[in-house]
């Protein structure tokens, strides 16, 4: 158990480090490029290799690869793992090179289409540079899966750290010192991504070679390779729906104006920061528990563990959403209003960020609900519901963007995730009545009251600070430094006074997280 806790601690620390560096990377990028057409084109171009990364590398392929490699390790030791790894790497390179080649031809052809606005040509040019990153990051995901099977967790956990560091150095050092134009700085940023991709492959490759792996081309088909292909199909469908949803939203934003993609991306990233840290922590704790209970057929304890997870998600994400809405302007001013990102960009982002903040609890619940289906080995139901969500998001986006612009796209995402979480909840409750959300009704009411009290106290303090200090960065820094701890203190007192369920688990989870051991305990289940 102690070894498992240590590994979880390593992954947790690496995740937080990656999130912090990712935030620093975004701050630097927006400071240099603002919400310009060039930055929107870059975000759009970088979205595309990430789409195929999710489809071919992380997620579906990794989920299918890990259990198969684990069986090889059990039956044929490391030799079997390395033989299968060579086959997977060989076929992944062949498929990825083919996809990259076709994509780059398509992007090159865009320059010959007359009459498009300049940002489309910029996006196509940057896509030709960035798309090969898909090959590197897919390989990195496969190598990381092999290392995890061999019990090596630190190297794979640091993969995103190398990318963020490479981007920061490329833009912040080389771009600043050697480039005199925004276009030149953007080239350095793009090459930084490719360099980061190379590092993401080189580091785990070196680690695997030290474990005894001898890389070799092996295109021969085998039953194990066929098994991986069959296992990854349902997950591939689910990942495709979600990622195409992201791409479609950004394409629609790209049609609106030069800054829409950048604003949509920025608001989404700020929402993902608490989502990535807190929701991952909760699902890391709860998912193994409900999977064990499902395997035993113990649905009473499964429901109890699942409801504990829901309580934790609500007690964390509801006040987080309220806090982001309350402090969205100081957050944007402190973190992003530097250089090319000005006051007008902040004002444009404020309403979009508020809508994304409202979606935070629903995204977290949807992720938890999906784990509930996975614990029952039901992948198809979440995929089908994700397909419905995609169609709803597309229809709402097309209807709302006409009148509300980028805010309409944000509202469409909110509406879609609310529908998805509701559909997932209804279907899971049919399978396991004990997970019914009505059991959280009273507790949710207490959490909302506590979050409202926190918001009122924070708003009062914020108003007092605004009457004392002049508007600007100083006010923003002081507001965050004063309001955040005060609001957290008020919320903590209120959830104890109101006896909110999950408060002890939240305290337990935070203590373990601060000690680098989030996710290893049983949360008093």
Secondary structure, DSSP 8 states (H G I E B T S, - for coil): -HHHHHHHHHHHHHHHHHHHHHHHHHHHHHHHHTT-HHHHHHHHHHHHHHHHIIIIITTHHHHHHHHHHHHHHHHHHHHHHHHHHHHHHHHHHHHHHHHHHHHHHHHHHHTTSTT--HHHHHHHHHHHHHTTHHHHHHHHHHHHHHHHHTT--HHHHTHHHHHHHHHHHIIIIIIHHH--SHHHHHHHHHHHHHHHHHHHHHHHHHHHHHHT----------HHHHHHHHHHHHHHHHHHHHHHHHHHHHHHHHHH-SSHHHHHHHHHHHHHHHIIIIIHHHHHHHHHHHHHHHHHT-HHHHHHHHHHHHHHHHHHHHHHHHHHHHTHHHHHHHHT-STT--HHHHHHHHHHHHHHHHHHHHHHHHHHHHHHHHHTT--HHHHHHHHHHHHHHHHHHHHHHHHHTHHHHHHHHHHHHHHHHHHHHHHHHHH-GGG-GGGGHHHHHHHHHHHHHHHHHHHHHHHHHHHHS-SSHHHHHHHHHHHHHHHHHHHHHHHHHTT-TTHHHHHHHHHHHHTT-TT-S-TT-
